[in-house]
Amino acid sequence: MRIIAGSYRSRTLEAPAGLATRPTSDRLRETLFNVLAPRIEGAAFLDLYAGSGAVGIEALSRGAASVEFIERSPAALAVLRANLARLEITAGFRIHAASVGTVLRKMKPGTAFDVVFLDPPYDAAEEYAATLGLLGRNGSGLLAAGALVIAEHRKKERLEDRYGEILRTRLLKQGDAALSFYKAGEV
């Protein structure tokens, strides 16, 4: 894996060993950030189920103001921290070593993110509904006005068109994967 563009362009990243973590491919990450390009500079970015941190690190490389990584796997956390250290990234991020649901429920109201990316393990399909439901809950305070929430999932996985206050506005398919784009405040 490598960083596609920005200040860390072409730098390589490690991925956790084994099949428990499925990193977002370079090609899919490039597609994602081509869509997000006008929104990344200065954005508050939330990387859920962060794994190696490739998506959040790509956001930092492209000018995001801050990235919060949430990951509970000790092996993935070790790789995430090693990737940040290897790139000498020492500021602009925060790591939460806990489950996504736990962290989102404990975040202070008014902690508003401009872009949220989630990529739970494909075999944990219930995580999509639970996490998107938390993000779309009226009054959660987790999303800035007009925020984008992007879920990476299997192309054959059926996600809802709406989760509370977030509405799917775009679906991109690439290989066996898909990206569902949801916009906050779309009622």
C-alpha positions as CSV (number, residue, x, y, z in Angstrom):
1,M,0.0,0.0,0.0
2,R,1.1,3.5,-0.6
3,I,-0.1,7.1,-0.1
4,I,-1.6,8.3,-3.4
5,A,-1.1,12.1,-3.3
6,G,-0.2,15.0,-1.1
7,S,2.7,15.7,1.2
8,Y,3.3,11.9,1.9
9,R,2.8,10.9,-1.8
10,S,4.3,7.5,-2.8
11,R,5.3,6.7,0.8
12,T,4.5,3.1,1.6
13,L,2.3,1.8,4.5
14,E,2.2,-1.6,6.2
15,A,-0.9,-3.6,6.7
16,P,-1.8,-5.9,9.6
17,A,-1.0,-9.5,8.9
18,G,-3.7,-12.1,8.3
19,L,-7.2,-11.8,6.9
20,A,-8.9,-10.0,9.9
21,T,-8.2,-6.6,8.4
22,R,-8.9,-5.8,4.8
23,P,-7.1,-2.6,3.8
24,T,-8.8,-0.3,1.3
25,S,-7.0,-0.9,-2.0
26,D,-4.9,1.9,-3.5
27,R,-7.3,2.1,-6.5
28,L,-10.4,2.4,-4.4
29,R,-8.7,5.0,-2.1
30,E,-7.8,7.0,-5.2
31,T,-11.4,6.9,-6.4
32,L,-12.6,7.9,-2.9
33,F,-10.2,10.9,-2.7
34,N,-11.0,12.0,-6.3
35,V,-14.6,12.5,-5.1
36,L,-13.6,14.1,-1.8
37,A,-10.9,16.4,-3.3
38,P,-12.9,19.7,-2.9
39,R,-13.7,18.8,0.8
40,I,-10.5,17.6,2.3
41,E,-8.4,20.7,2.7
42,G,-8.9,21.8,6.3
43,A,-11.5,19.1,7.0
44,A,-12.1,17.3,10.3
45,F,-11.9,13.7,9.2
46,L,-13.1,10.6,11.2
47,D,-11.7,7.2,10.2
48,L,-13.8,4.4,11.7
49,Y,-12.5,0.8,11.8
50,A,-9.2,2.4,10.8
51,G,-7.1,-0.7,10.5
52,S,-3.7,0.4,9.1
53,G,-4.8,4.0,9.0
54,A,-4.3,4.2,5.2
55,V,-7.5,6.3,4.6
56,G,-7.0,8.7,7.5
57,I,-3.3,9.1,6.6
58,E,-4.2,9.8,3.0
59,A,-6.6,12.5,4.3
60,L,-3.8,14.1,6.4
61,S,-1.4,13.9,3.3
62,R,-4.0,15.8,1.3
63,G,-4.5,18.6,3.8
64,A,-7.2,17.5,6.4
65,A,-6.9,19.7,9.5
66,S,-7.3,16.7,11.8
67,V,-8.0,13.0,11.7
68,E,-9.5,10.8,14.5
69,F,-8.8,7.1,14.1
70,I,-11.0,4.6,15.8
71,E,-9.7,1.0,15.9
72,R,-10.0,-1.7,18.6
73,S,-7.8,-4.5,17.3
74,P,-4.4,-4.5,19.1
75,A,-2.6,-5.8,15.9
76,A,-4.1,-3.1,13.7
77,L,-3.4,-0.4,16.3
78,A,0.3,-1.4,16.4
79,V,0.4,-1.1,12.6
80,L,-1.5,2.2,12.6
81,R,0.9,3.7,15.1
82,A,4.0,2.3,13.2
83,N,2.7,3.8,10.0
84,L,2.3,7.3,11.6
85,A,5.7,7.0,13.2
86,R,7.4,5.9,9.9
87,L,5.9,8.9,8.2
88,E,7.0,11.1,11.2
89,I,3.4,12.3,11.6
90,T,3.3,13.6,15.2
91,A,0.3,16.0,15.2
92,G,-3.1,16.5,13.7
93,F,-4.5,13.1,14.7
94,R,-5.9,11.3,17.7
95,I,-6.2,7.5,18.1
96,H,-9.1,5.9,20.0
97,A,-8.3,2.3,21.0
98,A,-11.9,1.1,21.5
99,S,-15.0,-0.1,19.6
100,V,-16.5,2.4,17.2
101,G,-19.9,2.4,19.0
102,T,-18.3,3.0,22.4
103,V,-16.3,6.0,21.1
104,L,-19.1,7.6,19.1
105,R,-21.5,7.4,22.1
106,K,-18.9,9.1,24.4
107,M,-17.9,11.9,22.0
108,K,-18.9,15.3,23.3
109,P,-21.9,16.9,21.5
110,G,-20.7,19.5,19.1
111,T,-17.7,17.3,18.0
112,A,-18.6,17.8,14.3
113,F,-16.8,16.0,11.5
114,D,-16.8,17.2,7.9
115,V,-16.0,13.7,6.4
116,V,-16.5,10.3,8.0
117,F,-15.2,7.1,6.5
118,L,-16.2,3.7,7.7
119,D,-15.0,0.3,6.6
120,P,-16.1,-2.4,9.1
121,P,-15.1,-6.0,8.5
122,Y,-17.2,-7.4,5.8
123,D,-18.3,-10.3,8.0
124,A,-19.7,-7.8,10.6
125,A,-22.6,-6.6,8.5
126,E,-24.5,-5.4,11.6
127,E,-21.8,-2.8,12.2
128,Y,-23.0,-0.8,9.1
129,A,-26.5,-0.3,10.4
130,A,-25.4,0.4,14.0
131,T,-22.7,2.9,13.0
132,L,-24.7,4.7,10.3
133,G,-27.7,4.8,12.6
134,L,-25.5,6.5,15.3
135,L,-24.2,9.0,12.8
136,G,-27.6,9.7,11.4
137,R,-29.3,10.1,14.8
138,N,-31.0,13.5,15.1
139,G,-29.1,15.6,17.5
140,S,-26.0,13.4,17.7
141,G,-23.8,16.4,17.0
142,L,-21.2,14.3,15.3
143,L,-21.6,15.7,11.8
144,A,-21.0,19.2,10.5
145,A,-23.7,20.7,8.3
146,G,-23.4,19.1,4.9
147,A,-21.0,16.5,6.1
148,L,-20.3,13.4,4.0
149,V,-20.3,9.9,5.4
150,I,-18.8,7.2,3.2
151,A,-19.2,3.5,3.8
152,E,-17.0,1.0,2.0
153,H,-18.8,-2.4,1.6
154,R,-19.2,-5.4,-0.6
155,K,-20.8,-4.6,-3.9
156,K,-23.5,-7.1,-3.2
157,E,-24.1,-5.8,0.4
158,R,-27.4,-3.9,0.5
159,L,-27.2,-0.7,2.7
160,E,-30.2,1.4,3.3
161,D,-30.8,4.7,1.4
162,R,-31.4,6.6,4.6
163,Y,-30.2,6.3,8.2
164,G,-32.0,9.0,10.2
165,E,-30.6,12.4,9.1
166,I,-28.2,11.0,6.5
167,L,-29.3,10.1,2.9
168,R,-27.3,8.2,0.3
169,T,-26.6,10.5,-2.6
170,R,-24.1,8.4,-4.6
171,L,-23.0,4.7,-5.0
172,L,-19.7,3.9,-6.7
173,K,-18.8,0.3,-7.5
174,Q,-15.3,-0.9,-8.2
175,G,-14.4,-4.6,-8.5
176,D,-16.0,-6.4,-5.5
177,A,-16.2,-3.3,-3.4
178,A,-18.6,-0.3,-3.3
179,L,-18.6,3.1,-1.7
180,S,-21.9,4.5,-0.5
181,F,-21.9,8.3,0.0
182,Y,-24.3,9.8,2.5
183,K,-24.9,13.5,3.1
184,A,-25.9,14.9,6.5
185,G,-29.0,17.0,6.9
186,E,-30.8,15.5,3.9
187,V,-34.3,15.0,5.2
